[in-house]
Amino acid sequence: MNNDDFIGPPTIWVVLTVVGGIATALGLIVTLEYVSRRLSPETSSIPQSSLTVSVEKGLERQFIHS
């Protein structure tokens, strides 16, 4: 096969590949941002920091009274 015999893929395949790659990248960015916001401790529905503070205050009271 000579170099002159090469026929590239149809233009629509090239365009759809580029558009699909951009859509995939944007989808990953949006999804990862959403997941990071859902898993971040600031927006978590579990009051972890207040529970820690209350336990520490209780331990301080026990230590002071001992």
N, C-alpha and C positions, 0 to 999 in steps of 0.2 A: 504494500500500500504506500503510495507516495504522499507527501505532505499536501499536495494539491487535492487529494481525494477526501480529505477530512471535512466532515460536515458537523458543525457544532449543534448543540441541543437547541430546540425551539426557544424563541425569545421568552415565551410565557413561562417556561420552566425556570429560566434564569430570574425573571422578575418575581415569580412566586417563591423561589428560594431565598432571595434577598428580603422580601417582605415577611416571610415566615421566620427568618432569623431575627429580624428586628422585633417582631411580635413576641417571639420566645424570650428575648432578652428583657423586654419591657414587662412581660408576665412574670418572669423570675424576680425582677426588682420589686414589683408591686407585692408579690406573694411573700418575699422575704421580709419586706418592711412590715407587712401585716402581721406575720408570725412573730417578728421581734417585738412589735408593740404589744401583742397578746401575751407574750411570755415575760415581758419586762416587769420587775418588781414594783415599779411605780403604779402600774395599772392593774396589778393583781388584786383579785377580790379577797385574798387571804390576808388578814392583818398581821403579817409576820413581824414587822418592826414594833408594833404596840405590844404584842405578846412578849417579845424579847425584853422590852423595857419593863413590863410589869413583873416578869420573873426576876430581873436584876434588882428591882426595887424590893421585892420580897426577900431576896437573899441579903440585901443590905440591912433590912430590918432585923432579920434573924441574926446577922453578924453583930449589929449594934446591941441587941438585947442579950446576947450571950456573954 
